[in-house]
């Protein structure tokens, strides 16, 4: 059964667009380059005038595939060199879910 990995944190709202671009170039790109990754997405929403929340979701064939990306323990969050320039919170862990169904995104999404 596929596994959904969820990471989320708060960022400076003024840097939301730049951080989403950074996450696409680092985390999402590395997810996609890891054998056993089935897809990935990044999303953001504004919380108030100064903060936004960023979420990455990635789909994996197995915990071994996640381990190839994240190392051990698999529930530990993985960060990239410039993350601290944007982040207001830095969670130590991520969440994993059994994924009962995985459908391809609509064309053009």
OpenMM code with the backbone's topology and positions (N, CA, C; nanometers):
from openmm import Vec3, app, unit

residues = "UNK UNK UNK UNK UNK UNK UNK UNK UNK UNK UNK UNK UNK UNK UNK UNK UNK UNK UNK UNK UNK UNK UNK UNK UNK UNK UNK UNK UNK UNK UNK UNK UNK UNK UNK UNK UNK UNK UNK UNK UNK UNK UNK UNK UNK UNK UNK UNK UNK UNK UNK UNK UNK UNK UNK UNK UNK UNK UNK UNK UNK UNK UNK UNK UNK UNK UNK UNK UNK UNK UNK UNK UNK UNK UNK UNK UNK UNK UNK UNK UNK UNK UNK UNK UNK UNK UNK UNK UNK UNK UNK UNK UNK UNK UNK UNK UNK UNK UNK UNK UNK UNK UNK UNK UNK UNK UNK UNK UNK".split()
positions = [
    Vec3(0.0847, -0.1180, 0.0000),
    Vec3(0.0000, 0.0000, 0.0000),
    Vec3(0.0892, 0.1244, 0.0000),
    Vec3(0.0641, 0.2205, -0.0887),
    Vec3(0.1442, 0.3439, -0.0915),
    Vec3(0.1339, 0.4209, 0.0395),
    Vec3(0.2315, 0.5068, 0.0613),
    Vec3(0.2401, 0.5869, 0.1838),
    Vec3(0.2422, 0.7345, 0.1455),
    Vec3(0.1635, 0.8138, 0.2177),
    Vec3(0.1631, 0.9588, 0.2023),
    Vec3(0.2495, 1.0178, 0.3129),
    Vec3(0.3426, 1.1055, 0.2774),
    Vec3(0.4294, 1.1744, 0.3742),
    Vec3(0.3904, 1.3217, 0.3732),
    Vec3(0.3638, 1.3751, 0.4925),
    Vec3(0.3217, 1.5147, 0.5055),
    Vec3(0.4183, 1.5904, 0.5957),
    Vec3(0.4674, 1.7040, 0.5447),
    Vec3(0.5484, 1.7960, 0.6240),
    Vec3(0.4831, 1.9326, 0.6143),
    Vec3(0.4805, 2.0053, 0.7261),
    Vec3(0.4259, 2.1413, 0.7237),
    Vec3(0.4997, 2.2287, 0.8235),
    Vec3(0.5035, 2.3580, 0.7918),
    Vec3(0.5686, 2.4555, 0.8795),
    Vec3(0.5120, 2.5936, 0.8494),
    Vec3(0.5428, 2.6879, 0.9367),
    Vec3(0.5047, 2.8272, 0.9140),
    Vec3(0.6245, 2.9030, 0.8590),
    Vec3(0.5933, 2.9938, 0.7652),
    Vec3(0.6963, 3.0750, 0.7014),
    Vec3(0.6556, 3.2215, 0.7047),
    Vec3(0.7497, 3.3071, 0.6720),
    Vec3(0.7201, 3.4503, 0.6599),
    Vec3(0.6329, 3.4705, 0.5358),
    Vec3(0.5188, 3.5339, 0.5537),
    Vec3(0.4263, 3.5527, 0.4415),
    Vec3(0.4908, 3.6301, 0.3272),
    Vec3(0.5716, 3.7271, 0.3598),
    Vec3(0.6358, 3.8088, 0.2563),
    Vec3(0.7312, 3.7278, 0.1689),
    Vec3(0.7699, 3.6092, 0.2150),
    Vec3(0.8647, 3.5261, 0.1411),
    Vec3(0.7988, 3.3999, 0.0839),
    Vec3(0.6652, 3.3968, 0.0849),
    Vec3(0.5929, 3.2755, 0.0443),
    Vec3(0.6272, 3.2324, -0.0982),
    Vec3(0.6193, 3.3217, -0.1936),
    Vec3(0.6450, 3.2850, -0.3334),
    Vec3(0.7884, 3.2360, -0.3496),
    Vec3(0.8824, 3.3061, -0.2897),
    Vec3(1.0232, 3.2657, -0.2995),
    Vec3(1.0456, 3.1295, -0.2348),
    Vec3(0.9813, 3.1042, -0.1203),
    Vec3(1.0025, 2.9758, -0.0530),
    Vec3(0.9373, 2.8612, -0.1290),
    Vec3(0.8193, 2.8820, -0.1833),
    Vec3(0.7571, 2.7769, -0.2649),
    Vec3(0.8486, 2.7426, -0.3819),
    Vec3(0.9061, 2.8429, -0.4473),
    Vec3(1.0007, 2.8167, -0.5565),
    Vec3(1.1218, 2.7392, -0.5063),
    Vec3(1.1721, 2.7765, -0.3884),
    Vec3(1.2873, 2.7073, -0.3298),
    Vec3(1.2540, 2.5618, -0.2989),
    Vec3(1.1368, 2.5366, -0.2417),
    Vec3(1.0954, 2.4003, -0.2093),
    Vec3(1.0818, 2.3172, -0.3366),
    Vec3(1.0267, 2.3759, -0.4419),
    Vec3(1.0164, 2.3035, -0.5700),
    Vec3(1.1551, 2.2642, -0.6214),
    Vec3(1.2517, 2.3541, -0.6066),
    Vec3(1.3861, 2.3294, -0.6595),
    Vec3(1.4684, 2.2352, -0.5722),
    Vec3(1.4313, 2.2208, -0.4453),
    Vec3(1.5083, 2.1360, -0.3539),
    Vec3(1.4286, 2.0119, -0.3165),
    Vec3(1.3381, 2.0251, -0.2214),
    Vec3(1.2643, 1.9108, -0.1694),
    Vec3(1.1841, 1.8351, -0.2738),
    Vec3(1.1015, 1.9052, -0.3502),
    Vec3(1.0184, 1.8376, -0.4504),
    Vec3(1.1068, 1.7724, -0.5558),
    Vec3(1.2103, 1.8416, -0.6006),
    Vec3(1.3011, 1.7836, -0.6996),
    Vec3(1.3682, 1.6579, -0.6457),
    Vec3(1.4123, 1.6602, -0.5203),
    Vec3(1.4774, 1.5411, -0.4637),
    Vec3(1.3781, 1.4283, -0.4378),
    Vec3(1.2555, 1.4631, -0.3960),
    Vec3(1.1528, 1.3581, -0.3850),
    Vec3(1.1441, 1.2842, -0.5187),
    Vec3(1.1247, 1.3621, -0.6251),
    Vec3(1.0989, 1.3052, -0.7576),
    Vec3(1.2184, 1.2256, -0.8115),
    Vec3(1.3376, 1.2567, -0.7674),
    Vec3(1.4572, 1.1858, -0.8131),
    Vec3(1.4847, 1.0595, -0.7324),
    Vec3(1.4099, 1.0380, -0.6258),
    Vec3(1.4325, 0.9221, -0.5397),
    Vec3(1.3503, 0.8044, -0.5894),
    Vec3(1.4163, 0.6930, -0.6096),
    Vec3(1.3478, 0.5715, -0.6538),
    Vec3(1.2383, 0.5359, -0.5531),
    Vec3(1.1200, 0.5057, -0.6040),
    Vec3(1.0077, 0.4711, -0.5186),
    Vec3(0.9154, 0.5871, -0.4884),
    Vec3(0.9515, 0.7092, -0.5338),
    Vec3(0.8613, 0.8229, -0.5175),
    Vec3(0.7553, 0.8164, -0.6266),
    Vec3(0.6304, 0.8349, -0.5870),
    Vec3(0.5179, 0.8262, -0.6800),
    Vec3(0.4604, 0.9624, -0.7167),
    Vec3(0.5103, 1.0680, -0.6555),
    Vec3(0.4614, 1.2026, -0.6834),
    Vec3(0.4816, 1.2924, -0.5631),
    Vec3(0.4648, 1.4225, -0.5857),
    Vec3(0.4838, 1.5194, -0.4785),
    Vec3(0.4139, 1.6494, -0.5132),
    Vec3(0.3779, 1.7236, -0.4103),
    Vec3(0.3125, 1.8531, -0.4282),
    Vec3(0.3527, 1.9454, -0.3141),
    Vec3(0.3465, 2.0746, -0.3415),
    Vec3(0.3688, 2.1764, -0.2390),
    Vec3(0.2497, 2.2709, -0.2439),
    Vec3(0.2043, 2.3136, -0.1260),
    Vec3(0.0916, 2.4061, -0.1167),
    Vec3(0.1190, 2.5062, -0.0056),
    Vec3(0.0557, 2.6229, -0.0168),
    Vec3(0.0729, 2.7262, 0.0858),
    Vec3(-0.0597, 2.7977, 0.1067),
    Vec3(-0.0777, 2.8457, 0.2286),
    Vec3(-0.1950, 2.9279, 0.2602),
    Vec3(-0.1535, 3.0336, 0.3607),
    Vec3(-0.2176, 3.1510, 0.3504),
    Vec3(-0.1899, 3.2599, 0.4432),
    Vec3(-0.2638, 3.2360, 0.5730),
    Vec3(-0.1939, 3.2572, 0.6845),
    Vec3(-0.2531, 3.2426, 0.8174),
    Vec3(-0.2971, 3.3769, 0.8735),
    Vec3(-0.2171, 3.4799, 0.8492),
    Vec3(-0.2493, 3.6165, 0.8927),
    Vec3(-0.1631, 3.7118, 0.8116),
    Vec3(-0.1459, 3.8347, 0.8574),
    Vec3(-0.0713, 3.9342, 0.7793),
    Vec3(0.0784, 3.9069, 0.7700),
    Vec3(0.1316, 3.8238, 0.8591),
    Vec3(0.2766, 3.8021, 0.8608),
    Vec3(0.3185, 3.6571, 0.8377),
    Vec3(0.2237, 3.5627, 0.8504),
    Vec3(0.2605, 3.4212, 0.8434),
    Vec3(0.1801, 3.3462, 0.7377),
    Vec3(0.2456, 3.2497, 0.6757),
    Vec3(0.1813, 3.1542, 0.5865),
    Vec3(0.2210, 3.0153, 0.6314),
    Vec3(0.1424, 2.9186, 0.5906),
    Vec3(0.1747, 2.7786, 0.6182),
    Vec3(0.2114, 2.7122, 0.4868),
    Vec3(0.3164, 2.6339, 0.4904),
    Vec3(0.3613, 2.5579, 0.3739),
    Vec3(0.3438, 2.4106, 0.4050),
    Vec3(0.3001, 2.3348, 0.3056),
    Vec3(0.2791, 2.1911, 0.3215),
    Vec3(0.3406, 2.1215, 0.2012),
    Vec3(0.4170, 2.0156, 0.2282),
    Vec3(0.4577, 1.9279, 0.1185),
    Vec3(0.3939, 1.7921, 0.1423),
    Vec3(0.3445, 1.7356, 0.0354),
    Vec3(0.2879, 1.6013, 0.0357),
    Vec3(0.3655, 1.5207, -0.0663),
    Vec3(0.4036, 1.4020, -0.0279),
    Vec3(0.4724, 1.3141, -0.1227),
    Vec3(0.4177, 1.1736, -0.1066),
    Vec3(0.4154, 1.1015, -0.2169),
    Vec3(0.3600, 0.9671, -0.2215),
    Vec3(0.4734, 0.8700, -0.2500),
    Vec3(0.4766, 0.7583, -0.1762),
    Vec3(0.5889, 0.6665, -0.1812),
    Vec3(0.5418, 0.5223, -0.1916),
    Vec3(0.6240, 0.4393, -0.2547),
    Vec3(0.5938, 0.2964, -0.2660),
    Vec3(0.6066, 0.2243, -0.1325),
    Vec3(0.7018, 0.2687, -0.0484),
    Vec3(0.7313, 0.1959, 0.0750),
    Vec3(0.8115, 0.2848, 0.1700),
    Vec3(0.8248, 0.2377, 0.2945),
    Vec3(0.9104, 0.3086, 0.3892),
    Vec3(1.0576, 0.2985, 0.3480),
    Vec3(1.0960, 0.1927, 0.2792),
    Vec3(1.2337, 0.1845, 0.2292),
    Vec3(1.2613, 0.2962, 0.1295),
    Vec3(1.1633, 0.3287, 0.0458),
    Vec3(1.1797, 0.4388, -0.0497),
    Vec3(1.1912, 0.5719, 0.0259),
    Vec3(1.1085, 0.5909, 0.1276),
    Vec3(1.1171, 0.7132, 0.2083),
    Vec3(1.2527, 0.7206, 0.2763),
    Vec3(1.2991, 0.6094, 0.3272),
    Vec3(1.4296, 0.6037, 0.3948),
    Vec3(1.5420, 0.6455, 0.2997),
    Vec3(1.5302, 0.6108, 0.1719),
    Vec3(1.6320, 0.6503, 0.0740),
    Vec3(1.6382, 0.8026, 0.0603),
    Vec3(1.5258, 0.8703, 0.0808),
    Vec3(1.5226, 1.0165, 0.0766),
    Vec3(1.5580, 1.0783, 0.2116),
    Vec3(1.4941, 1.0299, 0.3180),
    Vec3(1.4996, 1.0978, 0.4479),
    Vec3(1.5988, 1.0401, 0.5469),
    Vec3(1.6426, 0.9161, 0.5245),
    Vec3(1.7290, 0.8515, 0.6222),
    Vec3(1.6477, 0.7950, 0.7373),
    Vec3(1.7160, 0.7596, 0.8454),
    Vec3(1.6502, 0.7055, 0.9649),
    Vec3(1.6581, 0.8073, 1.0769),
    Vec3(1.5557, 0.8194, 1.1572),
    Vec3(1.4266, 0.7541, 1.1416),
    Vec3(1.3459, 0.8200, 1.0295),
    Vec3(1.2573, 0.7444, 0.9666),
    Vec3(1.1846, 0.7955, 0.8505),
    Vec3(1.0886, 0.9086, 0.8860),
    Vec3(1.0510, 0.9204, 1.0128),
    Vec3(0.9584, 1.0278, 1.0509),
    Vec3(1.0304, 1.1585, 1.0859),
    Vec3(1.1612, 1.1611, 1.0706),
    Vec3(1.2370, 1.2847, 1.0953),
    Vec3(1.2259, 1.3748, 0.9717),
    Vec3(1.1998, 1.5030, 0.9933),
    Vec3(1.1938, 1.5994, 0.8836),
    Vec3(1.3338, 1.6195, 0.8266),
    Vec3(1.3403, 1.6419, 0.6977),
    Vec3(1.4675, 1.6697, 0.6316),
    Vec3(1.4671, 1.8140, 0.5843),
    Vec3(1.5725, 1.8872, 0.6145),
    Vec3(1.5811, 2.0286, 0.5781),
    Vec3(1.6961, 2.0529, 0.4809),
    Vec3(1.6849, 2.1656, 0.4100),
    Vec3(1.7835, 2.2053, 0.3103),
    Vec3(1.8528, 2.3329, 0.3570),
    Vec3(1.9698, 2.3653, 0.2995),
    Vec3(2.0539, 2.4724, 0.3539),
    Vec3(1.9877, 2.6086, 0.3748),
    Vec3(1.8983, 2.6506, 0.2867),
    Vec3(1.8400, 2.7844, 0.2979),
    Vec3(1.7067, 2.7876, 0.3737),
    Vec3(1.6575, 2.6739, 0.4206),
    Vec3(1.5274, 2.6704, 0.4877),
    Vec3(1.5167, 2.7707, 0.6023),
    Vec3(1.6204, 2.7841, 0.6816),
    Vec3(1.6136, 2.8729, 0.7983),
    Vec3(1.5952, 3.0197, 0.7606),
    Vec3(1.6245, 3.0568, 0.6355),
    Vec3(1.6018, 3.1949, 0.5909),
    Vec3(1.4531, 3.2273, 0.5804),
    Vec3(1.3693, 3.1245, 0.5716),
    Vec3(1.2262, 3.1418, 0.5497),
    Vec3(1.1396, 3.0972, 0.6671),
    Vec3(1.1813, 2.9937, 0.7360),
    Vec3(1.0955, 2.9265, 0.8331),
    Vec3(1.0800, 3.0015, 0.9639),
    Vec3(0.9567, 3.0023, 1.0145),
    Vec3(0.9273, 3.0514, 1.1487),
    Vec3(0.9175, 2.9347, 1.2458),
    Vec3(0.8763, 2.8194, 1.1951),
    Vec3(0.8739, 2.6966, 1.2745),
    Vec3(0.9542, 2.5921, 1.1990),
    Vec3(1.0092, 2.4980, 1.2728),
    Vec3(1.0923, 2.3939, 1.2128),
    Vec3(1.0596, 2.2613, 1.2811),
    Vec3(0.9473, 2.2011, 1.2434),
    Vec3(0.9078, 2.0747, 1.3059),
    Vec3(1.0157, 1.9678, 1.2891),
    Vec3(1.0336, 1.8882, 1.3927),
    Vec3(1.1343, 1.7820, 1.3870),
    Vec3(1.0850, 1.6581, 1.3147),
    Vec3(0.9531, 1.6410, 1.3094),
    Vec3(0.8986, 1.5184, 1.2509),
    Vec3(0.7951, 1.5489, 1.1432),
    Vec3(0.7645, 1.4465, 1.0656),
    Vec3(0.6612, 1.4502, 0.9626),
    Vec3(0.5581, 1.3433, 0.9964),
    Vec3(0.4483, 1.3439, 0.9232),
    Vec3(0.3444, 1.2430, 0.9419),
    Vec3(0.3408, 1.1502, 0.8214),
    Vec3(0.3050, 1.0249, 0.8456),
    Vec3(0.2873, 0.9263, 0.7386),
    Vec3(0.1481, 0.8664, 0.7493),
    Vec3(0.0894, 0.8403, 0.6344),
    Vec3(-0.0448, 0.7830, 0.6276),
    Vec3(-0.0445, 0.6671, 0.5283),
    Vec3(-0.1211, 0.5617, 0.5583),
    Vec3(-0.1477, 0.4589, 0.4584),
    Vec3(-0.2383, 0.5216, 0.3537),
    Vec3(-0.2017, 0.5076, 0.2304),
    Vec3(-0.2767, 0.5707, 0.1224),
    Vec3(-0.3634, 0.4650, 0.0552),
    Vec3(-0.4941, 0.4760, 0.0730),
    Vec3(-0.5841, 0.3739, 0.0213),
    Vec3(-0.6058, 0.3865, -0.1285),
    Vec3(-0.5827, 0.5052, -0.1861),
    Vec3(-0.6038, 0.5242, -0.3295),
    Vec3(-0.5144, 0.6385, -0.3772),
    Vec3(-0.4519, 0.6189, -0.4903),
    Vec3(-0.3692, 0.7225, -0.5509),
    Vec3(-0.4095, 0.7337, -0.6966),
    Vec3(-0.4635, 0.8454, -0.7345),
    Vec3(-0.5046, 0.8697, -0.8730),
    Vec3(-0.4122, 0.9731, -0.9345),
    Vec3(-0.3953, 0.9667, -1.0636),
    Vec3(-0.3140, 1.0650, -1.1343),
    Vec3(-0.3855, 1.1995, -1.1298),
    Vec3(-0.3086, 1.3099, -1.1214),
    Vec3(-0.3732, 1.4423, -1.1235),
    Vec3(-0.4377, 1.4674, -1.2598),
    Vec3(-0.5343, 1.5571, -1.2653),
    Vec3(-0.5963, 1.5913, -1.3940),
    Vec3(-0.4932, 1.6473, -1.4908),
    Vec3(-0.5158, 1.6301, -1.6170),
    Vec3(-0.4254, 1.6841, -1.7189),
    Vec3(-0.4132, 1.8348, -1.7016),
    Vec3(-0.2915, 1.8853, -1.7097),
    Vec3(-0.2672, 2.0277, -1.6970),
    Vec3(-0.2528, 2.0765, -1.5545),
    Vec3(-0.2637, 1.9863, -1.4583),
    Vec3(-0.2535, 2.0288, -1.3173),
    Vec3(-0.1099, 2.0410, -1.2751),
] * unit.nanometer
topology = app.Topology()
chain = topology.addChain("A")
for resn in residues:
    res = topology.addResidue(resn, chain)
    for name in ("N", "CA", "C"):
        topology.addAtom(name, app.Element.getBySymbol(name[0]), res)
